[in-house]
Amino acid sequence: MSRKLVLACAAVATVGLLASCTSNSTDNGSGGNGDGGATPGAVSSNDDPGESVVIGFSGPAAGHGWMGAINRFATETGEQYSDVELRVAEGTDDPSTQISHIETFINDRVDAIVLLPTDGAALTEIAIQAMEAGIPVINVDREFSDDAAARLTLLGDNYGMGVSAGEYACGLIAEHDLGADAVIAEIAGIDSLPLTQDRSQGFADALAVCGQNVDNRVAADFSVQGGEAAAANLLQAQNHIDIIWNHDDDQGVGVKAAFDNADRDEFFFIGGAGSANAMRWIEAGEMEATVIYPATQAADGIKLARLIAQGRGMSDLVQIEVPRRIVLDAPVVTIDNLEQYLPMGFES
């Protein structure tokens, strides 16, 4: 039986309860307690209809499975609410085009903006302009260079992805008695990106706890072709591997092709991001697990933008206002919990 493996993650929010940049107060008593007797907005179900709001969303071009899923989940979420009019700008990888999207939203006086920036630094100034115009900005995935540019920053946990993958690898080593000499390989994404560096650091740190390290590391480019080339090079360089962690399930399509072409399956295969492809491989016994980097981030941003624009808080918190910063968890998905995460899988 194959010893392959895929890892996946769910979205569990870690929150920092800081003061708001823009007001969440409302004059109907649903979001504040200024008179000492009003009921906080957080006591009712967040899905109960509220004041009608207009939310502008600008996301990435859908040239990558994860990026396409970001846009799809965001649009589907907006359509769930009768009190939301969602205005979706065409996905783009051009910062100048995205700046024009935000200028349009500002001129249209939308009630909130959800933005996954092509480049956080490049979009910071226009986001500040929106905030100064009284329009709360929800910053998704790629941070602005100034905290004043966002009412809420909603992020995946790249370092946490690496930690989850490393901890899972340590568990495999103990469970299967692979010993101190276990051969561990890593297929990274684009090495120049901070997100790749964070994932690799988390992986290394978690492995160090169980006395292990990465024996062979190659980098790809988040593409199918790049993943196949990097994996082929790895297999040629190492005639036996115990565990492989691949950072990205989109490039994992190429990685898996390289494994199949080389007829190599002696290792546990761990993935990252949580694609539908990876989920199917887990189900078929061709991978162990995948670590999810949530493709639902913008969808969560839509939900929270709605509450912020309506002056409501999160019903599961005592805190009256929506937090300023939320970091989503990076859990591991295996055959044991696969059914729970299948709906969040995206096609590569």
N, C-alpha and C positions, 0 to 999 in steps of 0.2 A: 504493500500500500504506500502511496506517495506520502512524503513527509512535508508537503508544501503548506504554506500558510499565509493568510491575509489578515490585516488588522483594520478595524473601523472605529469611528468615534461618533458620539452623540453630542448634542448641544446641551450642556449643563452650565448655567450662567454663574460666574463669580462676579460679584458686584461691589463697587466702591460707592458708598453713599455720600456724595459731596453735594455742595450747593449748586443750584441751577444757574446757567448763564442767561437764559431767557425765562420770562415768567411762566409758570405753570398755573397761575391763579385763574379762577373763572368767577364771573359775577353771579352764577346760579348756585353757588354753594357746593358744587360737586367735587371741587378739587382743593378746597382749603378749609382752614378752621380759624379764620381771622376773628370771628365773633365768639370763639370759645365754645359754640354749640353746634356748628355745622358739621355734618358727617363727612369724613375724608372720602375722596373719590375712590380710594383703594378698597373700600369695603364691598363694593358691588362687583359682579362678574365683569371682567374686562371685555367680554364679547357682547355684553348688552349694548344695544344701539345708543349712541350719544349724538352730540351736535355734528352736523354734516361738515366734513373737512375735505380740502383738496391737497393731495400729496404729490409732489413731483419726484420722479425717480430717474436717475441717470446712472447707468451701469456700463459694463465693459462690452466690447464686441464678443460675439459668441463663437470665436474660433477655437475654443478649447472646451471640452465637455463640462468641466467644472464651471467655467464662465457662463456657458449657456444655461446651466442649471440655476445659477445665481439669478439670472433674469427671469427664468420661467417661474421659479418659486416665488419671487417677488410679485410678479404679475398675478399669479393664482391667488396669492394671499390678499392682495388688494381687492380682488373680485369677490372675496368672501363677505365683505362688509357693505351693507346697504348705506352706511353713513360715510363711505369713502369714495371720492372720485380720484382715481389714480391716473396721473398723466406721465406716460413713459416716454422718455427720450430715446432715440435710436442709439443702440450700443455703439461704443467707439473706443479706439485705442489712442485717439488724438487728444491731448490735453486742451488744445485751442478749441476744438469742437465741443468738448465737454464744458469748458468755460462759457461758451455761448448758450449751452443748455441751461446753465444755472442763471445766467443773465435773463433768459426768457422766463424762467420760474419767478425770479425776483420781480420782473415787470408785470407778470400776471398776478402777483400777490398771492401765491399759494400759501397754504397754512403751515406746511412743513416740507423739507427736502430730504430725501434719502439719497446718499451719494457714495458709490464705490469709485474712488478716484482712479483715473489712469495713472496719476502721479500725485501722491499726497502733497508734496511741496508745491507743485505747480498749481494745484487747486486751492491752496490755503487762502490766498487773498480774496478770491471770489466768494469762498465760503464765509469769510469774515464779513464781507459786504452783505451777504444774505442775513447773517446773524444781526448785524447792525440795523438792518431793515425790519427786524422783529420776526424773522422767519427762522424757526429752529432747524438746524442742520443735524442730520444723523449721519455720522461718518462711519462707513463700513469697510473693514478689512485692511485698508491702507491708511495709516494715520497722517493727519495734517501735521505741519511743522509748528503749529501754534494752537494751544488748547482753546483759545478764544474762538477758533473757527468752527467749533461743534458744540451743540447742546448735549449730544450723546455720542460716545465713541464705542462701537461694537466690533469686537475683534475675534478672530480665531486665535488659537494658541499654537504657534509654530514650535516654540521650545517644548511645550507640553506634548506635541506630537512625537518628538524625538524621545522624550521621557517615557511616554506610553509604549513606544516600540521597544525601547531598551529594557524596560521592566518586563515586558512580555517575553523578550528574548531570554532574559535571566531566568524566568520561570520555566521556559522550555529546556534550558541547560540543566536545571536542577531536576526537572521531571524525567528527562531522558538520560540523565547521568552522562552528559557530554564532557564534563570535566573542565579543568582549567585551560586545556589546550583547544577548546572549541574554536572553529574557524568561522569568524563572523565577517560578512561583507556588507557594504552599503552602496546603493545606487542613488546618488543625490540628484537634485534638479540643477538649476543654473547657479554655479558656485559664487558668482559675483553678487547675488541677491541676499540681503539680510535674512529673508525668510528661510533660505536654504542653510545659511550659516547657523541660524537659531535651531533648525531641526537637527542638524548634525551635532551641535553642542549638546542638546538635550539627550540625544542618543548616546553620545560618548559618556556623559555624566551618569546616566542610568546604568550603563554597562560597568562603569568603574565601581559602582556599589557592590556588584557581585564578582569583582576581580577580573572582569573581561575588558577587551578592547576591540576596535575594528581592525581586522587584519588586512583588508583590501577595500579600497574605496575608489569609485569612479563617479564621474558626474555626467549627466545628460542635459537636456534642455526643455523638459516638460512636453516633448513631442513624441509620437509613436516611433518615428525614425531614429531620433536621438536615443530613446530608451533601448531600442533593439541594438544599436551600435555599441552603446556603453555596456550592455549586458553581455554581448558577444566578446568584447575585450576582457571583461571580468572573468568569464568562463575559460578563456584561453590562458589567462594568467594564473588561474587557481584550479588544480585538478580535483580538489575536494573542498566542499564548503558545507558547513553545518547550518548556518542561518544567513538569509539575505533580507535586508530591509530596503525596499524601494520607496522613495519619498512620495511618489505621485502615481495614482492609478491610471491617469490618462497616458502617461509615458509607459505605464505598466503593460499596456497592450503590446508594445514593442518588446518590452522586457520578457514577457511571457512567450512571445514568438521566438526569441533567441533561445530561451530554455528548451522549447519544443524542438527547434532546429538542431540543437546540440544533443538532444536526447538526454538531458540532465534533470534529475529530480531528486537527488539525494539530500537536498536541503529543505529546511523550513522556509517558506516564502511569506514574508510580511509586506503588506502594501500600505498605502497612505492616501487619504482623501475620502474614500468610500464610494467608488463608482459602482454602477450596476454590473459591469464586467467582473469586478473583484467579488461582488456578492455572489454572482453565479459560479465563479471558480471555487469559492468557499463551499457553496452548496454541493458542488460536484466532487469535493474532496481534493481539488487541485491547488488550493491555498489554505493556509491555516487561519489567517485573520487580516483585517485592515484597520488602520487608525484613521478615524474620520477627521477631516478638516471641513467643517460644515458648509455645504453649498446653500444652506438656508439662512445665511447671515443677513442678506438683504431682505428676505422675507420677515425675519425677526425685526429688522429695522423698520419695515412698513408697519408692523403691529405696534411697535413702540412709538413711532412717529404719530400714529393715530391717537394714542393715549396722551402724548405730550401736547398735541394740537388741541385736544379736547380738555386739557387741564386735569387729566386723571392720572392716578398712580397705578402701580401694579398690584392686583388684588391679593397676591400671595405675600406681600410685604406690609409691614406696619408703616413703613415710611410712606408719606403722602405722595411724594413725587417720584417719577421714574429716575433711576440712578444716572450718574454722569458717565459711567464707564462700565462696560460689561465684557468679560472675556469668556468665551465659550470653551467648554471642556473638549478634550481629545481622547475619548474612550476607545477601547479596543472592541471590535466586533468579531465574533467567532461563530462557528456553527451553532453554538448554544443560544446566542441571542440574535441570530441573523434576521428572524422574522420581524423583530422590532424595528430594524433599521432599513429593511428593503424599500419602504416607501421613499426614503431619502436618497436612494442610489441614483446616480446620473449616468447617462450613456456617454461613453468616450468616443 
